[in-house]
Amino acid sequence: MKTAKNFSLLNRQRKHVVDGSSVRRLLSQLEATPDIALGKAHLLFAVVFVTDAAMREYNRRYRHMDKPTDVLSFEGEGDYLGDIVISTETAWRQASMSRSLTFETNICRLALHGYLHLRGYDHETDSGEMRMLERRLRRRFAC
């Protein structure tokens, strides 16, 4: 499998240690999966880990919702696919409330979800296609 080098991981928080190797492995696998590219193959993108306070500000500014959320995706232009922003605090809380979900697995799930949005999928407007694809990819990549 070809390893993609089309993404960056940026850690803008210090509350939770993120296992960058598992996220890099997942993103490399996703980049090598041609059936999800929707005509946008091998473009540059970034995954940014932030606090709830930063995520709340992004959510307020861009979605007019005054609360943090787990993941947001921002579409880029030209050869830049965009940014996936993940709140590690929210991801940690979600994992701590689950009997089976670890923090690392949740981070990968959120990265997958954001990646699908960057690739043009939208669970808010489609007829379930993104949800089905996301479930299939979670099983395939064990996240």
C-alpha positions in Angstrom: 0.0 0.0 0.0 1.3 3.4 -0.9 1.8 5.7 2.1 0.3 9.1 1.6 2.2 12.2 2.8 -0.5 14.6 1.9 -1.6 15.6 5.4 -0.3 17.3 8.6 -1.2 16.7 12.2 -1.1 19.8 14.3 -1.5 19.7 18.1 -2.8 23.0 19.5 -3.8 21.6 22.9 -2.0 20.1 25.9 -4.8 18.5 27.9 -4.6 15.0 26.3 -1.8 13.1 24.6 -2.8 12.1 21.1 -1.3 9.0 19.5 -0.3 10.5 16.2 0.9 7.2 14.8 -2.6 5.7 14.8 -4.1 8.8 13.2 -1.3 8.9 10.6 -1.9 5.2 9.8 -5.6 5.7 9.4 -5.2 8.7 7.2 -2.7 7.0 5.0 -5.1 4.1 4.6 -7.9 6.4 3.7 -5.8 8.3 1.2 -5.0 5.0 -0.5 -8.8 4.1 -0.7 -9.8 5.4 -4.2 -13.6 4.8 -3.8 -14.0 7.7 -1.4 -12.0 10.4 -3.2 -15.0 11.8 -5.2 -12.6 13.1 -7.9 -10.3 14.9 -5.4 -7.4 12.5 -5.2 -4.3 13.1 -3.1 -4.9 16.7 -2.1 -3.2 18.3 1.0 -5.1 18.6 4.2 -4.5 19.0 8.0 -5.9 17.5 11.2 -5.8 20.0 14.1 -6.3 19.0 17.7 -7.7 21.7 19.9 -9.3 22.4 23.3 -13.1 22.7 23.9 -12.6 26.5 24.2 -11.1 26.8 20.8 -13.7 24.4 19.3 -16.5 26.4 20.9 -15.2 29.5 19.2 -15.0 27.8 15.8 -18.5 26.4 16.2 -19.8 29.8 17.3 -18.1 31.6 14.4 -18.9 29.2 11.6 -22.0 27.3 12.7 -23.6 29.9 15.0 -23.7 27.3 17.8 -22.3 28.5 21.1 -20.9 25.2 22.4 -18.0 22.9 21.6 -18.5 20.0 19.3 -16.3 17.0 18.7 -15.2 17.5 15.0 -15.5 20.2 12.4 -14.3 20.2 8.8 -13.4 23.2 6.8 -13.2 22.9 3.0 -10.1 24.3 1.4 -9.4 25.7 -2.1 -7.4 24.6 -5.0 -4.9 21.9 -4.1 -5.7 22.3 -0.4 -8.5 19.9 0.6 -9.1 21.6 4.0 -8.8 21.2 7.7 -10.3 18.7 10.2 -10.5 20.2 13.7 -10.9 17.8 16.6 -11.6 18.7 20.2 -9.5 16.3 22.3 -11.5 17.3 25.4 -14.8 16.3 23.9 -13.3 13.1 22.4 -12.0 12.2 25.8 -15.4 12.7 27.5 -17.1 10.7 24.8 -14.6 7.8 25.3 -14.9 8.0 29.1 -18.7 7.5 28.9 -18.3 4.4 26.6 -17.6 0.9 27.8 -15.9 -0.1 24.6 -14.5 3.1 23.0 -11.0 4.2 23.8 -9.8 7.8 23.4 -7.4 6.7 20.6 -10.2 4.9 18.7 -12.5 7.9 19.1 -9.8 10.3 17.8 -9.5 8.0 14.7 -13.3 7.9 14.3 -13.5 11.6 14.4 -10.7 12.0 11.9 -12.5 9.5 9.6 -15.7 11.5 10.0 -14.0 14.8 9.2 -12.1 13.3 6.3 -15.4 12.1 4.7 -16.8 15.6 5.0 -13.7 17.0 3.2 -14.2 14.4 0.5 -17.7 15.8 -0.2 -19.9 13.6 1.9 -22.6 15.2 4.1 -24.8 13.1 6.5 -27.0 16.2 7.0 -28.1 16.3 3.4 -27.6 12.8 1.9 -29.9 9.8 2.3 -27.7 7.8 4.6 -24.8 7.3 2.2 -22.2 8.9 4.5 -23.3 6.9 7.5 -23.2 3.6 5.7 -19.8 4.4 4.2 -18.4 5.5 7.6 -19.6 2.3 9.3 -18.0 0.2 6.5 -14.7 2.1 6.8 -14.8 1.8 10.6 -15.0 -2.0 10.3 -12.4 -2.1 7.5 -9.8 0.0 9.4 -10.8 -1.2 13.0 -11.7 2.2 14.4 
